[in-house]
Amino acid sequence: MADPFLYVTGEPSTEYVSSETPMQVYANLHIALEQMRVRALRQIRGSPVPAHDRAKQDPPRVLVLGPEHSGKTTICKILTNYAARAGQGWAPFLVNVDPTDVSNPTAWGELG
């Protein structure tokens, strides 16, 4: 049986440890979107709405724009997966309209 471990010897040529990560911002954005989804669902089902939350709520729709290789698809996939795993039965829909993206050659959209 082959050894299941990978052993690395020697010294690294460079070392980098990031002190900043955008994941906290992504998590906060997910929480805000989740709250919007819950408010919209409450309104659709006709559930009682708290007095401070009387404004009409539509489910969130997000448009992400930015330069090439800035992480647009990455953040969209992260948020789509967060929503799908929230345990609320959401069915988020991710559409990538970049015709040069070959991740799905048969269609422009991805169901996340």
C-alpha positions, 0 to 999 in steps of 0.5 A: 500500500502506498504512503498516503502522505506527501513529504516536502523537504528543504526550505521554501524560496518565499513565504507569505502569510496574509494578515487580511482576508475578504472572507469576513466581508463576504460573510457579512454580505451573506448575512445581509442577503440572507436577511433580505431573503427571510424578509421577502419570504415572510411577506410572500407567506403573509407572516406577521411583520415587525413594526420596524420592518414594514417596507416592501421586500423583494428577494435580493438580486445582485449584479457584480461588476469589475475588471478582469481577474478581480474575483467576481466569479469567486465571490458569486460562487461563494455567496451562492454556496452560502445561500444554498447551504443556509438550510432554508431551502433557497435555490440561488441562481448564478448566471455568468454572461461572460461568453469567454468563460469556458466553465460551461461551454453549453450555456451561459448560465450556471445553476448554483 
